[in-house]
């Protein structure tokens, strides 16, 4: 009987899970984007899932060169809410093609993603006239046309036979459109968007959210920000450490912050030491907490902390430091 009951419970749990309604995605028009490279404006939408902003998306239909060798690009492209490129997906019936209308291989698609994710690509400083070496001519087999070869200087930054596609897509996803998308998100900014940005693995995206925070929000969302601090890049860590409105009035928050800092890399610990010793008030409030965790800092950091506290003239804290190190001997 118990076995039957358990099996029924499992069955009903499965049924409930299986028939959970999917989260509903809706699209809201964000911006129409147009350049001289294509006649028709490309519509970019903000995707919302259960009414929560998720990302930006566009179904592209753009030409990539001025001759018959390049097929138009049909592609679904996604950006995060800070306007940073995320990924692309093909549109059914419209595979990407290379020179002479050869289809992209799986390796080409992987390489294209790498190219589009590279914000420092040489493509950002090139013009279309720099993309082919016209002294070397390649003849197509499927159309009556010829094209120049790919210069050796850019071969590592493009896909052979799809130079114009790489160039056009890179400038579309990483160019001024990215700034426009970020501006749209900030114009429609909300706590939901802030949390989505903070949850990103992209430190540039996290910084967009962090820079919008008020002192009160730093306190209100401290736990979430401490998670970001632990998981993010040194750049984000340094920015957060310097922007936290410390000392917090709630002393337990100061303790929580110090306990997080001591788990981080040495660079972040040094940034924190520098932040704390800028004033008597801050050193007085947070210094004793650092002292309780002093073994987590390296020798140079310890020496700097002690030296600067002495300069600030904090007799009580200096006495605590003296007693601490005396107890170690």
C-alpha positions as CSV (number, residue, x, y, z in Angstrom):
1,X,0.0,0.0,0.0
2,X,2.8,2.4,0.9
3,X,4.6,1.5,-2.3
4,X,1.4,2.3,-4.3
5,X,1.0,5.6,-2.5
6,X,4.6,6.5,-3.2
7,X,4.3,5.6,-6.9
8,X,1.1,7.7,-7.2
9,X,2.8,10.6,-5.5
10,X,5.7,10.4,-7.9
11,X,3.3,10.1,-10.8
12,X,1.3,13.2,-9.8
13,X,4.5,15.2,-9.2
14,X,5.6,14.2,-12.7
15,X,2.2,15.2,-14.2
16,X,2.3,18.5,-12.4
17,X,5.8,19.2,-13.6
18,X,5.2,18.1,-17.1
19,X,2.2,20.3,-17.5
20,X,3.7,23.4,-15.9
21,X,3.0,26.3,-18.3
22,X,6.1,27.5,-20.2
23,X,7.3,30.9,-19.4
24,X,5.8,33.3,-21.9
25,X,8.2,35.3,-24.0
26,X,6.9,38.5,-25.6
27,X,8.8,41.1,-27.7
28,X,8.7,44.8,-27.4
29,X,10.1,47.1,-30.0
30,X,13.3,48.7,-28.9
31,X,14.8,50.6,-31.8
32,X,15.1,50.5,-35.6
33,X,18.7,50.7,-36.7
34,X,19.9,51.7,-40.1
35,X,23.3,52.6,-41.7
36,X,24.4,53.4,-45.3
37,X,25.4,49.7,-45.7
38,X,21.8,48.5,-46.1
39,X,18.6,50.2,-47.3
40,X,16.1,48.7,-44.9
41,X,16.2,49.5,-41.2
42,X,16.7,46.5,-39.0
43,X,14.3,46.2,-36.1
44,X,15.7,45.2,-32.7
45,X,13.3,44.1,-30.0
46,X,13.6,43.7,-26.2
47,X,12.5,40.1,-25.2
48,X,10.6,39.8,-22.0
49,X,10.0,36.6,-20.2
50,X,7.0,36.6,-17.8
51,X,7.1,40.4,-18.2
52,X,10.8,40.5,-17.0
53,X,13.3,42.0,-19.5
54,X,15.7,39.3,-20.7
55,X,17.7,40.5,-23.7
56,X,17.6,42.2,-27.1
57,X,17.0,40.3,-30.3
58,X,16.9,41.0,-34.0
59,X,16.2,39.0,-37.1
60,X,18.6,40.4,-39.6
61,X,18.2,40.6,-43.4
62,X,21.2,42.6,-44.6
63,X,23.5,42.6,-47.7
64,X,27.2,42.3,-47.0
65,X,28.9,43.3,-50.2
66,X,28.1,45.1,-53.5
67,X,28.6,42.3,-56.0
68,X,26.9,38.9,-56.8
69,X,29.4,36.9,-54.8
70,X,27.8,37.5,-51.4
71,X,24.4,36.3,-50.4
72,X,22.4,38.4,-48.0
73,X,22.8,37.5,-44.4
74,X,19.7,36.2,-42.6
75,X,20.4,35.7,-38.9
76,X,18.9,35.9,-35.4
77,X,21.2,37.9,-33.1
78,X,21.0,38.5,-29.4
79,X,22.5,41.1,-27.1
80,X,22.3,41.4,-23.3
81,X,20.5,44.3,-21.7
82,X,23.7,46.4,-21.6
83,X,24.0,46.1,-25.4
84,X,26.8,43.5,-25.3
85,X,26.7,40.9,-28.0
86,X,25.7,37.4,-26.7
87,X,25.1,34.9,-29.6
88,X,23.5,34.3,-33.0
89,X,21.4,31.6,-34.4
90,X,20.6,30.7,-38.0
91,X,17.1,31.2,-39.5
92,X,15.5,28.0,-41.0
93,X,16.1,27.9,-44.7
94,X,18.8,30.6,-44.6
95,X,22.2,29.0,-43.9
96,X,25.2,31.3,-43.9
97,X,27.4,31.0,-47.0
98,X,30.9,31.9,-48.1
99,X,32.6,32.8,-51.4
100,X,30.9,31.1,-54.4
101,X,27.9,30.4,-52.2
102,X,29.5,27.6,-50.3
103,X,27.7,26.8,-47.0
104,X,29.3,27.5,-43.6
105,X,30.7,24.4,-41.9
106,X,30.1,23.7,-38.2
107,X,33.6,25.0,-37.6
108,X,32.8,28.2,-39.5
109,X,29.8,28.9,-37.2
110,X,32.0,28.3,-34.1
111,X,34.6,30.6,-35.5
112,X,32.1,33.3,-36.3
113,X,30.9,33.4,-32.7
114,X,34.5,33.8,-31.6
115,X,35.0,36.7,-34.0
116,X,31.8,38.5,-33.0
117,X,32.6,38.2,-29.3
118,X,36.0,39.8,-29.8
119,X,35.5,43.5,-29.1
120,X,39.1,44.3,-29.8
121,X,39.1,42.7,-33.3
122,X,41.2,44.4,-36.0
123,X,37.9,44.7,-37.9
124,X,36.9,47.7,-35.8
125,X,39.6,49.9,-37.4
126,X,39.3,48.6,-41.0
127,X,37.2,49.8,-43.9
128,X,35.6,47.6,-46.5
129,X,38.4,48.5,-49.0
130,X,40.9,46.9,-46.6
131,X,39.2,43.5,-46.7
132,X,40.5,42.1,-49.9
133,X,43.8,42.0,-51.8
134,X,42.7,42.9,-55.3
135,X,46.1,42.1,-56.8
136,X,45.2,38.4,-56.3
137,X,41.9,37.4,-58.1
138,X,39.7,34.4,-57.3
139,X,37.2,33.3,-59.9
140,X,33.8,31.9,-58.7
141,X,32.4,28.7,-60.2
142,X,28.7,29.2,-59.6
143,X,28.5,32.8,-60.8
144,X,30.3,34.9,-63.5
145,X,32.4,37.0,-61.1
146,X,35.8,37.3,-59.5
147,X,36.9,38.5,-56.0
148,X,40.1,39.5,-54.4
149,X,42.0,37.3,-51.9
150,X,42.0,37.8,-48.1
151,X,45.0,39.8,-47.0
152,X,47.3,37.8,-44.7
153,X,47.1,40.6,-42.1
154,X,43.5,39.8,-41.3
155,X,43.2,36.1,-42.0
156,X,43.2,35.3,-38.3
157,X,40.3,37.8,-37.7
158,X,37.9,36.5,-40.3
159,X,36.6,33.3,-42.0
160,X,38.2,32.6,-45.3
161,X,35.6,33.2,-48.0
162,X,33.3,35.1,-45.7
163,X,35.3,38.3,-45.1
164,X,32.5,40.7,-45.8
165,X,30.0,38.8,-43.7
166,X,32.4,38.8,-40.7
167,X,33.1,42.5,-41.2
168,X,29.4,43.5,-41.6
169,X,28.2,41.4,-38.7
170,X,31.0,42.5,-36.4
171,X,30.2,46.2,-37.0
172,X,26.5,45.6,-36.6
173,X,26.6,43.8,-33.3
174,X,29.5,45.7,-31.7
175,X,29.1,49.2,-33.2
176,X,27.0,52.1,-32.3
177,X,23.9,49.9,-32.1
178,X,25.3,48.5,-28.8
179,X,25.3,52.0,-27.3
180,X,21.8,52.6,-28.5
181,X,20.6,49.4,-26.9
182,X,22.3,50.3,-23.6
183,X,20.7,53.7,-23.7
184,X,17.3,52.1,-24.3
185,X,17.7,49.8,-21.3
186,X,18.8,52.7,-19.0
187,X,15.8,54.8,-20.2
188,X,13.5,52.0,-19.2
189,X,15.7,51.0,-16.1
190,X,14.2,49.0,-13.3
191,X,15.3,46.8,-10.5
192,X,14.5,43.7,-12.7
193,X,16.9,45.0,-15.3
194,X,19.5,45.8,-12.7
195,X,19.4,42.2,-11.3
196,X,19.6,40.7,-14.8
197,X,22.7,42.8,-15.5
198,X,24.4,41.9,-12.2
199,X,23.8,38.2,-12.9
200,X,25.8,38.4,-16.1
201,X,29.2,36.7,-16.5
202,X,30.3,39.8,-18.5
203,X,32.1,42.3,-16.2
204,X,31.2,45.2,-18.6
205,X,27.5,44.3,-18.2
206,X,27.8,44.1,-14.4
207,X,29.5,47.5,-14.3
208,X,26.6,49.1,-16.2
209,X,24.3,48.0,-13.3
210,X,26.7,48.8,-10.5
211,X,27.2,52.4,-11.8
212,X,23.5,53.0,-11.4
213,X,23.3,52.1,-7.8
214,X,22.6,54.6,-5.1
215,X,24.3,54.4,-1.6
216,X,21.0,53.1,-0.3
217,X,20.8,50.4,-2.9
218,X,24.4,49.3,-2.1
219,X,23.1,48.7,1.5
220,X,19.8,47.2,0.4
221,X,21.3,44.7,-2.0
222,X,24.6,44.0,-0.2
223,X,24.2,40.2,-0.2
224,X,23.7,40.2,-3.9
225,X,26.6,42.6,-4.4
226,X,28.9,40.5,-2.2
227,X,28.1,37.5,-4.5
228,X,29.1,39.6,-7.5
229,X,32.3,40.6,-5.6
230,X,33.2,37.0,-5.1
231,X,32.5,35.8,-8.6
232,X,33.5,38.7,-10.8
233,X,36.7,40.1,-12.4
234,X,39.3,42.2,-10.6
235,X,38.0,45.3,-12.4
236,X,34.5,44.9,-10.9
237,X,35.9,44.0,-7.5
238,X,38.0,47.1,-7.4
239,X,35.1,49.3,-8.5
240,X,32.7,47.8,-5.9
241,X,35.3,48.1,-3.1
242,X,35.8,51.8,-3.8
243,X,32.0,52.5,-4.1
244,X,30.7,50.7,-1.1
245,X,29.4,53.5,1.3
246,X,31.5,52.3,4.2
247,X,31.5,52.3,7.1
248,X,28.0,51.0,7.2
249,X,25.9,52.2,10.1
250,X,24.9,48.6,10.7
251,X,28.1,47.2,12.1
252,X,27.2,43.7,11.1
253,X,27.4,44.7,7.4
254,X,31.0,46.0,7.9
255,X,31.8,42.6,9.4
256,X,30.1,40.8,6.5
257,X,32.1,42.9,4.0
258,X,35.5,42.2,5.6
259,X,34.7,38.4,5.8
260,X,34.1,38.5,2.1
261,X,37.1,40.5,1.2
262,X,39.5,38.1,2.9
263,X,38.4,35.3,0.6
264,X,39.4,37.2,-2.5
265,X,42.6,37.6,-4.5
266,X,45.5,39.6,-3.2
267,X,44.9,42.5,-5.6
268,X,41.4,43.0,-4.2
269,X,42.7,42.8,-0.6
270,X,45.2,45.5,-1.4
271,X,42.5,47.7,-2.9
272,X,40.5,47.2,0.3
273,X,43.4,48.1,2.6
274,X,43.9,51.3,0.5
275,X,40.2,52.1,0.8
276,X,40.1,51.7,4.6
277,X,43.2,53.8,5.5
278,X,42.0,56.9,3.7
279,X,40.4,58.4,6.8
280,X,40.4,58.1,10.6
281,X,36.7,57.3,10.7
282,X,36.9,54.5,8.3
283,X,40.0,53.0,9.8
284,X,38.5,53.2,13.3
285,X,35.3,51.5,12.3
286,X,36.7,48.8,10.0
287,X,40.3,48.5,11.2
288,X,39.5,46.2,14.2
289,X,37.6,43.9,11.8
290,X,40.6,43.7,9.5
291,X,42.8,43.0,12.5
292,X,40.6,40.0,13.4
293,X,41.3,38.6,9.9
294,X,44.8,39.9,9.5
295,X,46.3,36.4,8.8
296,X,44.4,36.4,5.5
297,X,46.5,39.3,4.2
298,X,50.1,38.9,3.0
299,X,53.0,40.4,4.8
300,X,53.3,43.6,2.8
301,X,49.6,44.2,3.2
302,X,49.8,43.7,6.9
303,X,52.8,46.1,7.1
304,X,51.0,48.8,5.1
305,X,47.9,48.5,7.2
306,X,49.9,48.8,10.5
307,X,52.0,51.6,9.2
308,X,49.1,53.7,7.9
309,X,47.1,53.2,11.1
310,X,50.0,54.5,13.1
311,X,50.1,57.6,10.9
312,X,46.4,58.2,11.4
313,X,47.0,58.4,15.2
314,X,44.4,55.9,16.4
315,X,45.6,55.0,19.9
316,X,42.9,52.4,20.6
317,X,43.4,50.5,17.4
318,X,47.2,50.8,17.6
319,X,47.0,49.2,21.0
320,X,44.9,46.4,19.7
321,X,47.5,45.8,16.9
322,X,50.3,45.8,19.4
323,X,48.5,43.3,21.7
324,X,47.6,41.1,18.8
325,X,51.1,40.7,17.5
326,X,52.5,40.4,21.0
327,X,50.2,37.5,21.6
328,X,51.7,35.7,18.5
329,X,55.2,35.7,20.0
